[in-house]
C-alpha cells in the first residue's frame, strides 16, 4: 500500500491536466465536480497509504519512494523522491481531506463565474504543489512545492484581476513570499556547502559536522522563509490583502494548507532547531509577538474576512511559538485543529457573504441567525473552538501550546495568554455583529454610496455574485439614484452547507486527537518517532495542568462575555476600534516609508541617471569615440598617389633613422 504514495500527488495533477485540456468543454458544474473527484480520490489513496504506514512497526515508521534521479551534477545528487512518515502523513490527510470539502463548497460559491473551470484548474494545481511540499524527501523537492503553492496563491488571490485591488493583492503576496524564499535558498546553499547533501536523512545524520554557528544560521535563514510563507513578523502584511481572492481561496490557502507550510518546515528540521537553543528562542519570540500583534489588529477590523485573516496570522504565531519551545506535537495538534475551525469560519464567512449578496462589512450585517440557521450554528461552533472554550478542539490544542510556553519561557506564556484574551474577544465580536443585534442589512443603500465603499467595490469578472463573489453590491446597479432595500439574506446551497457541517463536527470533536488526561495521547504516540529526543516534555503535574487549563478557560470566557455584551446590541464603538489597530499598527505605512518610497526614488535615480547617463553614456561614448576616430583616420585616405608615395618615403626614412641610431649606440 505504501507504494501507492505517488498517486497522492498524481491524482490532483491529473485533475489539473483534465481541467487544462477540457475544462471549458466540461463547463459548470461538471468542471468543479471533476476537480473535486480527483482531490477526493487523492484523499482516499491517502487513507490507504495511512493504513499501510500503520502496518510498519514503531518506532521506525518511514517509507521513501524513489521516482528518478533528478539532479546528478558533480557532488550534488538529488533524488525525486517522496517520504511518508507520521509527520508528512498527518499533513497529507488534512490537506487532502479539507481540500476536498473546499472544492465541493466552491462548486456552489463560484456558481455563475465566467472563469469557473479556470478556478478549479488553479485549485487542483495548488493541492498538487502542497502535497509535493509535504512529501518531499529533501530540501529541493520541498522547495519545488514551496514555490508551486506561492505561484498558485498569486493566481488565486488575483483571480478577479480586473479589480485593481485584487491584482495588487496578488502581486503583494508574490513579492513578500519571494523575500522569504531568498532565505530558504540561502539556507539550502549553506546546508549543501556544509553537509554535501540536501536529503533530510543525510543532513540529520551529519549534524555534528555542521557546527553550532552554521546550524543557527541555517535555522534563522529558514525562519525568514517561514515568515514569508506562514505570515510571521515582519512579513505578514500580505495575508490580509489576500482576502481579495474568492472566499474558498481564503479557506484553502490561508487557513488549512499554504500558510501552515512554514510550520511544517520548522517541524521537519526539528533536529537542527534542537541543536541550536538561540535559534529556538528566536523562533519562539517571533511566534509569540506575531500571535499578539495579529490578535490586536483583528479586534478593530470591519471586513469579516480581514478579521479572520489577522486571526490566522495570530494562530500561526501560536504554532511557531510551540515549535520554538520544542512542543512540536502541540504545534501539529493546533495546525490540524486550526484547519478544522478556521476553514469552517472562512467557509461560514463565505456563506454570509453569499447570503448577503456580497456584503463583507460587519457593520452592515446583524441578526443573521434568524435567516441563516445552518450557517449560524456552524459558525458558532467555529467561534467557540477558536476562542479556546472547552470542550472544543481549540481549547485542547491552544492549551498544549501555552502549557509548553509556561514551562520553557514563562514571559512568552504571558504574551500568549494576553493574545488568547484578544482571540476570544475578536471572534465573539465578529459573531455578535454578524448574527445578533438589529437587521442592519435592511438599511437603504444608494448605488453611488455603494460604489465608493471600500468593502463594496464592483467588478465585471463575476456573474452570480455580481462582483465575482467578493465584497460588492452589484445588485444596486441599474436603479439610477433611487434608494432601495437589499434583498433578504438567504441560506447557502447544499454544496456549501455540507462542508460547513462536516468541519463543525471536526472542530467539536478534534480534541480527542490529544487529550491530556489520556495515558498515551493518540497524536503524541503517532508522531513521537519523527521527533524523538527533540520533542520537549515539561513533565507537568496534574495540578499544574488543571491550573493552566482553568486559567485558559476563564480568560476565554471573560473575553467572550465582554465582547458579546459590547457588540451584540451596538455596532459602533469608536473608542474600541482605534485607527492604529484598524490600520494594522501602521506597518504597511512604515514599510512604504522605509522601503517603498526610498526604493521608488532609487529606481527613478537608476532610470534617469545610472541608466541614461552612466550606462547609456558609456555605450554612446564608445560609439562616439569610434566615430571620431574613423573621421580622423578617414582624412589620411586622400586618394592621391603622390601622398601615399610621400608617406612610404617618410616611413622608410624613419626606419633608416631608427636603425642608424641603434648602430650608433651599439
C-alpha positions in Angstrom: 0.0 0.0 0.0 2.9 2.4 0.7 3.9 2.1 -3.0 0.7 4.0 -3.9 2.3 7.2 -2.5 2.9 8.7 -5.9 -0.8 8.5 -6.6 -1.5 11.0 -3.8 0.3 13.7 -5.9 -0.6 12.3 -9.3 -4.3 12.4 -8.9 -4.8 16.1 -8.3 -2.1 16.7 -11.0 -4.2 14.6 -13.4 -7.2 16.8 -12.4 -5.2 19.9 -13.3 -4.4 18.4 -16.7 -8.0 17.5 -17.4 -9.1 21.0 -16.5 -6.4 22.4 -18.7 -7.4 20.3 -21.7 -11.2 20.0 -21.5 -12.2 22.3 -18.6 -14.0 24.8 -20.8 -15.9 22.0 -22.6 -17.0 20.5 -19.3 -18.4 23.8 -18.1 -20.3 24.4 -14.9 -20.8 22.4 -12.7 -19.1 19.4 -14.3 -15.6 21.0 -14.2 -16.0 21.6 -10.4 -17.3 18.0 -9.9 -14.3 16.5 -11.8 -11.8 18.6 -9.9 -13.4 17.6 -6.6 -13.5 13.9 -7.6 -9.7 13.9 -8.3 -8.9 15.6 -4.9 -11.3 13.2 -3.2 -9.6 10.3 -4.8 -6.3 11.6 -3.5 -7.8 11.6 0.0 -8.9 8.0 -0.4 -5.4 6.9 -1.5 -4.0 8.9 1.4 -6.2 6.8 3.8 -4.9 3.6 2.1 -1.3 4.7 2.5 -2.0 5.7 6.1 -3.3 2.2 6.7 -0.1 0.8 5.2 2.1 3.1 7.4 0.2 1.8 10.5 1.4 -1.6 9.5 5.0 -0.6 9.8 6.3 -1.4 13.2 7.1 1.5 15.5 9.3 3.4 16.2 10.6 3.3 12.6 7.5 4.3 10.6 9.0 5.7 7.5 8.9 4.9 3.8 10.7 6.6 0.9 9.6 6.2 -2.7 12.3 7.0 -5.2 10.9 8.1 -8.5 14.0 9.0 -10.5 17.5 10.6 -10.2 16.7 14.3 -10.7 20.0 16.3 -10.3 23.1 14.2 -10.7 25.6 17.1 -11.2 29.1 16.9 -9.7 28.8 16.5 -5.9 25.1 17.3 -6.0 22.9 14.3 -6.2 19.2 14.9 -5.7 16.5 12.2 -6.0 12.9 13.0 -7.0 11.5 11.1 -4.0 8.6 11.2 -1.6 8.9 10.3 2.1 5.9 9.0 4.1 6.2 9.2 7.9 3.8 10.2 10.7 4.5 13.9 10.2 4.1 14.0 6.4 1.1 11.6 6.6 -0.7 13.9 9.1 -0.2 16.8 6.7 -1.4 14.8 3.7 -4.5 13.6 5.4 -5.8 17.0 6.5 -4.6 18.8 3.3 -6.5 16.3 1.0 -9.5 16.0 3.3 -10.1 19.7 3.9 -9.2 20.5 0.3 -11.9 18.1 -0.9 -14.5 19.8 1.3 -13.4 23.3 0.0 -13.6 22.0 -3.6 -17.1 20.9 -3.0 -18.0 24.2 -1.4 -16.6 26.1 -4.3 -19.0 24.5 -6.8 -21.8 26.4 -5.1 -19.8 29.5 -4.2 -18.4 30.1 -7.7 -21.7 29.4 -9.4 -22.1 31.7 -12.4 -18.5 32.9 -12.5 -17.3 33.2 -16.1 -13.9 31.6 -15.2 -15.5 28.7 -13.3 -13.3 26.0 -14.9 -10.1 28.0 -14.5 -10.7 28.5 -10.8 -10.8 24.7 -10.3 -7.7 24.3 -12.5 -5.8 26.5 -10.1 -7.2 24.7 -7.1 -6.0 21.3 -8.4 -2.6 22.7 -9.2 -2.3 24.2 -5.7 -3.2 20.9 -4.0 -0.6 19.2 -6.1 2.1 21.7 -5.1 1.2 21.4 -1.4 1.4 17.6 -1.5 4.8 17.8 -3.2 5.9 20.2 -0.4 4.9 17.9 2.5 6.1 14.7 0.9 9.5 15.8 -0.4 12.3 13.8 0.9 14.9 16.6 0.5 15.0 20.3 0.6 15.0 20.8 -3.1 11.8 18.8 -3.7 10.2 20.6 -0.8 11.3 23.9 -2.4 9.6 22.9 -5.7 6.3 22.5 -3.8 7.1 25.6 -1.8 7.4 27.7 -5.0 4.4 25.9 -6.5 2.0 27.0 -3.7 3.4 30.5 -3.9 2.7 30.8 -7.7 -0.8 29.3 -7.3 -1.5 31.7 -4.4 -0.7 34.5 -6.8 -3.1 33.1 -9.4 -5.9 32.6 -6.9 -5.6 35.8 -4.9 -5.6 37.8 -8.1 -8.3 35.6 -9.7 -10.5 38.6 -10.3 -7.6 40.6 -11.7 -9.9 43.1 -13.4 -10.2 44.7 -10.0 -7.1 46.7 -9.2 -7.2 45.8 -5.5 -7.2 42.0 -6.4 -4.4 42.4 -8.9 -2.3 44.4 -6.3 -3.0 41.9 -3.6 -1.7 39.1 -5.7 1.5 40.9 -6.5 1.9 41.9 -2.9 1.6 38.2 -1.8 4.0 37.1 -4.5 6.7 39.7 -3.6 6.5 39.1 0.1 6.9 35.4 -0.4 9.8 35.9 -2.8 11.6 37.8 0.0 11.1 34.8 2.3 12.2 32.4 -0.4 15.5 34.2 -0.6 16.1 33.0 2.9 15.1 29.4 2.0 17.5 29.4 -0.9 20.4 30.8 1.2 19.7 28.1 3.8 19.9 25.4 1.1 23.2 26.7 -0.3 24.7 26.8 3.2 23.4 23.3 4.0 24.9 21.8 0.9 28.2 23.6 1.5 28.5 22.2 5.0 26.9 18.7 4.5 27.2 18.0 0.8 23.6 16.9 0.5 20.1 18.2 0.6 18.5 15.0 1.8 16.8 15.3 5.2 18.1 12.0 6.4 21.7 12.8 5.4 21.6 16.3 6.9 20.4 15.0 10.3 22.9 12.1 10.3 25.8 14.6 9.7 24.5 17.3 12.0 27.6 17.0 14.2 29.9 18.2 11.4 27.9 21.3 10.6 29.0 23.4 13.5 26.8 25.3 16.0 27.1 28.7 14.3 26.2 27.3 10.9 23.2 25.4 12.4 21.9 28.6 13.9 22.4 30.4 10.6 20.6 27.7 8.6 17.7 27.8 11.1 17.4 31.6 11.0 17.6 31.6 7.2 14.8 29.1 7.1 12.9 31.2 9.6 13.0 34.0 7.0 11.3 31.7 4.5 8.8 30.7 7.2 8.0 34.3 8.0 7.0 34.9 4.4 5.0 31.7 3.8 3.4 31.5 7.2 2.8 35.3 7.6 5.0 36.0 10.6 6.6 39.2 11.7 7.9 41.1 9.8 6.5 39.6 6.5 2.8 39.1 7.4 1.1 42.2 5.8 0.3 40.2 2.5 -2.1 37.8 4.2 -4.8 40.4 5.0 -4.7 41.8 1.5 -5.0 38.2 0.1 -8.7 38.3 1.2 -9.3 40.0 -2.2 -9.5 36.5 -3.6 -12.6 34.3 -3.5 -13.6 33.1 -0.1 -12.8 29.4 -0.9 -9.3 30.6 -1.6 -9.1 32.2 1.8 -10.2 28.9 3.4 -8.0 26.7 1.4 -4.7 28.7 1.2 -4.8 30.9 4.3 -6.4 28.6 6.8 -5.7 24.9 6.0 -2.7 24.5 3.7 -0.3 27.0 2.3 0.3 29.2 5.4 0.9 26.1 7.5 3.8 25.0 5.2 6.2 27.1 7.2 5.2 25.5 10.5 5.6 22.1 8.8 9.1 23.0 7.6 10.2 24.0 11.1 8.8 20.7 12.4 10.6 18.8 9.7 14.0 20.4 10.6 13.5 19.7 14.3 16.9 18.1 14.8 18.6 21.4 13.7 16.4 23.5 15.9 17.0 21.2 18.8 20.8 21.7 18.3 20.5 25.5 18.5 18.9 27.0 21.6 19.4 30.5 20.3 17.5 29.7 17.1 14.7 28.0 19.0 14.3 31.0 21.3 14.2 33.4 18.3 11.5 31.2 16.7 9.5 31.3 19.9 9.8 35.1 20.3 8.7 35.7 16.7 5.7 33.4 17.2 4.6 34.9 20.5 4.9 38.5 19.2 3.1 37.7 16.0 0.3 36.0 17.9 -0.3 39.1 20.0 0.0 41.6 17.1 -2.3 39.7 14.9 -4.9 39.3 17.6 -4.9 43.0 18.5 -5.4 44.1 14.8 -8.3 41.7 14.4 -10.2 43.5 17.2 -10.7 46.6 15.1 -11.4 45.3 11.5 -14.8 45.8 9.9 -14.3 43.4 7.0 -15.4 39.9 8.1 -12.7 38.2 6.1 -10.0 40.5 7.3 -10.9 39.7 10.9 -10.3 36.0 10.1 -7.1 36.9 8.1 -5.5 38.5 11.1 -6.8 35.7 13.3 -4.9 33.3 11.0 -1.7 35.3 11.5 -2.2 35.1 15.2 -2.9 31.4 15.3 0.1 30.7 13.1 2.1 32.7 15.7 0.9 30.2 18.4 2.1 27.3 16.2 5.5 28.9 15.7 5.7 29.6 19.5 5.1 25.9 20.1 7.9 24.9 17.7 10.2 27.4 19.4 9.5 25.7 22.8 10.2 22.3 21.3 6.5 21.3 21.7 6.2 20.0 18.1 3.3 17.8 19.0 1.4 20.9 20.2 2.2 22.7 17.0 0.9 19.9 14.9 -2.2 19.5 17.0 -3.0 23.2 16.7 -2.3 23.0 13.0 -4.9 20.3 12.5 -7.4 21.8 14.8 -6.9 25.2 13.1 -7.6 23.6 9.7 -10.9 22.5 11.0 -12.2 25.6 12.8 -10.6 28.3 10.7 -11.6 26.5 7.5 -15.1 26.4 9.0 -15.1 30.1 9.8 -13.9 31.1 6.4 -16.5 29.0 4.7 -19.1 30.4 7.1 -18.0 33.9 6.2 -18.3 33.0 2.6 -21.9 31.7 3.3 -22.7 35.0 4.9 -21.2 37.0 2.0 -23.2 34.8 -0.4 -26.4 35.2 1.6 -26.0 39.0 1.8 -25.3 39.4 -1.9 -21.5 40.1 -1.4 -21.6 42.3 1.6 -18.5 41.9 3.8 -18.8 44.8 6.2 -19.7 43.5 9.7 -21.4 46.8 10.5 -23.9 46.2 7.7 -25.0 42.7 8.9 -26.8 41.8 12.0 -29.5 39.3 13.2 -28.5 36.7 10.5 -29.1 33.8 12.9 -32.8 34.3 12.1 -32.3 33.8 8.4 -29.3 31.6 8.1 -29.6 28.9 10.8 -27.2 26.3 9.4 -24.5 29.0 8.9 -25.1 30.5 12.3 -24.8 27.2 14.2 -21.8 26.0 12.4 -20.0 29.4 12.7 -20.9 29.3 16.4 -19.1 26.1 16.7 -16.0 27.6 15.0 -16.3 30.6 17.2 -16.2 28.6 20.4 -13.4 26.4 19.1 -11.2 29.4 18.1 -12.0 31.2 21.4 -10.5 28.1 23.1 -13.5 27.3 25.3 -13.8 23.7 26.5 -14.5 21.1 25.3 -13.9 22.2 21.7 -10.7 21.4 19.8 -9.2 24.8 20.1 -9.1 24.6 23.9 -7.1 21.4 24.0 -4.8 22.5 21.1 -4.0 26.0 22.3 -3.8 24.8 25.8 -0.9 22.5 24.9 1.0 25.4 23.3 0.5 27.6 26.4 1.4 24.8 28.8 4.8 24.3 27.0 5.4 28.0 26.9 4.8 28.2 30.7 7.4 25.6 31.4 10.0 26.8 28.9 9.6 30.6 28.6 7.1 32.0 31.2 7.4 35.5 29.8 6.2 34.2 26.4 3.4 32.4 28.1 2.2 35.8 29.5 2.3 37.2 25.9 0.3 34.1 24.7 -2.4 34.4 27.4 -2.9 38.1 26.6 -3.2 37.1 22.9 -5.7 34.4 23.9 -7.9 37.1 25.6 -8.0 39.1 22.4 -8.6 36.0 20.4 -11.8 35.2 22.3 -12.8 38.9 22.1 -12.4 39.5 18.4 -14.1 36.2 17.3 -17.0 36.8 19.6 -17.2 40.4 18.3 -17.4 39.0 14.7 -20.2 36.6 15.6 -22.1 39.2 17.6 -22.0 41.8 14.8 -22.9 39.3 12.1 -25.6 37.2 13.8 -27.1 39.3 16.6 -28.5 42.8 17.0 -30.7 44.6 14.5 -31.2 43.9 10.8 -28.7 46.5 9.8 -28.6 45.0 6.3 -32.1 46.5 5.8 -30.7 50.0 5.7 -31.3 51.8 2.4 -28.4 51.8 0.0 -27.7 54.0 -2.9 -25.6 52.8 -5.8 -23.3 55.9 -5.6 -22.6 55.2 -2.0 -22.1 51.5 -2.6 -19.6 52.2 -5.4 -17.4 54.3 -3.1 -17.4 51.9 -0.2 -14.1 50.1 0.4 -16.0 46.9 1.1 -18.4 47.1 -1.9 -16.1 47.5 -4.8 -17.8 46.4 -8.0 -16.2 44.2 -10.7 -17.0 42.9 -14.1 -15.5 39.5 -13.6 -18.3 37.7 -11.9 -21.9 36.8 -12.7 -23.9 35.2 -9.8 -22.1 37.2 -7.1 -22.2 40.5 -9.0 -18.6 41.3 -8.1 -17.4 37.8 -8.7 -18.2 36.9 -5.2 -16.1 39.4 -3.3 -17.4 42.4 -1.4 -19.7 44.1 -3.8 -23.3 45.0 -4.2 -23.8 44.9 -7.9 -27.5 44.3 -7.3 -27.7 48.0 -6.8 -26.6 48.8 -10.3 -29.2 49.8 -12.8 -31.5 51.6 -10.4 -30.2 55.1 -11.1 -30.1 57.1 -7.9 -33.2 55.6 -6.3 -32.7 54.3 -2.8 -33.9 50.7 -2.1 -33.5 48.0 0.5 -31.3 45.0 -0.4 -32.8 41.5 -0.8 -33.2 39.5 2.4 -30.4 37.1 3.3 -30.7 33.5 2.1 -29.1 30.3 3.2 -26.3 28.7 1.0 -27.0 25.7 -1.3 -26.3 22.2 -0.1 -22.8 22.1 -1.7 -21.8 24.8 0.7 -23.7 23.6 3.7 -22.3 20.0 3.8 -18.6 21.2 4.2 -19.8 23.5 7.0 -21.4 20.7 8.9 -18.5 18.3 8.4 -15.9 20.9 9.6 -18.1 21.8 12.5 -18.2 18.2 13.7 -14.4 18.1 13.3 -13.9 21.3 15.2 -16.1 20.0 18.1 -14.5 16.5 18.3 -11.0 17.3 17.2 -9.7 17.5 20.7 -9.8 13.7 21.0 -6.6 13.6 19.0 -4.6 14.6 22.0 -6.4 14.8 25.3 -4.1 15.5 28.3 -5.7 13.0 30.7 -5.2 10.1 28.3 -2.3 7.9 29.3 -0.9 7.9 25.8 -2.4 10.6 23.7 -3.1 9.4 20.1 -1.3 12.2 18.3 1.7 12.2 20.6 2.1 8.4 20.2 1.7 8.7 16.4 4.3 11.4 15.7 6.8 10.6 18.5 9.1 8.6 16.1 9.6 11.8 14.0 10.8 14.0 16.8 12.2 11.6 19.4 14.5 13.3 21.8 13.9 16.7 20.2 10.3 16.6 21.5 10.0 18.8 24.6 8.2 17.3 27.6 7.6 19.6 30.5 6.5 16.7 32.8 3.9 18.9 34.4 2.0 17.8 37.4 -1.8 17.2 37.1 -2.4 20.1 39.5 -0.4 22.5 37.2 -2.2 21.2 34.1 -5.6 21.8 35.7 -4.5 25.2 36.9 -3.3 26.3 33.5 -6.4 24.8 31.8 -8.7 26.7 34.2 -6.8 29.9 33.6 -7.1 29.5 29.8 -10.8 28.8 30.1 -11.5 31.7 32.5 -9.6 34.2 30.2 -11.5 33.0 27.2 -14.9 33.1 28.9 -14.3 36.6 30.3 -13.2 37.9 26.9 -16.2 36.3 25.1 -18.6 37.6 27.6 -17.3 41.1 27.4 -17.3 41.1 23.6 -20.9 39.7 23.5 -22.2 42.4 25.9 -20.4 45.1 23.9 -21.3 44.2 20.4 -24.5 42.1 20.3 -26.6 45.3 20.7 -24.4 48.0 19.2 -22.3 48.1 16.0 -20.5 51.4 16.6 -18.0 51.8 19.4 -15.2 54.0 18.0 -13.2 54.0 21.3 -12.8 50.2 21.0 -11.7 50.4 17.3 -8.7 52.7 17.3 -7.4 53.8 14.0 -3.9 52.4 14.6 -5.3 48.9 15.0 -7.6 49.4 12.0 -4.5 50.4 10.0 -2.6 47.3 11.3 -0.3 49.3 13.6 0.7 51.3 10.5 3.1 48.6 9.5 2.2 49.0 5.8 2.8 52.7 6.1 6.1 52.0 7.8 7.2 49.7 5.0 6.2 52.3 2.5 8.1 55.0 4.3 11.3 52.9 4.9 11.3 50.6 1.8 8.7 51.6 -0.7 9.4 55.3 -1.2 13.2 55.1 -1.0 13.0 52.1 -3.4 10.9 54.1 -5.8 13.4 57.1 -5.6 16.3 54.7 -6.1 14.6 53.2 -9.1 13.9 56.6 -10.6 17.6 57.6 -10.0 18.7 54.4 -11.6 16.4 55.0 -14.6 17.2 58.7 -15.1 20.8 58.9 -14.0 22.5 55.5 -13.9 20.8 54.0 -16.9 20.6 57.2 -19.1 23.9 58.9 -18.2 26.2 56.2 -17.0 25.2 53.0 -18.9 23.8 54.6 -22.0 26.5 57.3 -21.7 29.3 54.7 -21.7 27.9 52.9 -24.7 27.2 56.1 -26.6 30.6 57.5 -25.6 32.4 54.4 -27.0 30.3 54.8 -30.2 31.2 58.4 -30.4 34.9 57.7 -29.9 34.9 55.2 -32.7 33.1 57.6 -34.9 35.6 60.4 -34.2 38.5 58.0 -34.7 37.0 57.0 -38.0 36.6 60.6 -39.1 40.3 61.4 -38.2 41.7 58.3 -39.9 39.5 59.0 -43.0 41.5 62.1 -43.7 44.6 60.0 -44.3 42.8 58.3 -47.2 43.0 61.2 -49.8 43.1 59.0 -53.0 46.2 60.8 -54.3 49.2 58.5 -55.2 51.7 61.2 -54.5 50.5 61.5 -50.9 50.8 57.7 -50.5 54.3 57.7 -52.0 55.3 60.5 -49.7 54.1 58.5 -46.8 56.1 55.5 -47.9 59.3 57.6 -48.2 58.8 59.2 -44.8 58.3 55.7 -43.3 61.5 54.4 -44.9 63.4 57.5 -43.7 62.1 56.9 -40.2 63.1 53.2 -40.3 66.6 54.0 -41.5 67.0 56.7 -38.9 65.9 54.2 -36.2 68.4 51.6 -37.4 71.3 54.1 -37.7 70.6 55.1 -34.1 70.7 51.6 -32.9 74.0 51.0 -34.7 75.5 54.2 -33.3 74.7 53.3 -29.7 75.9 49.7 -30.3 
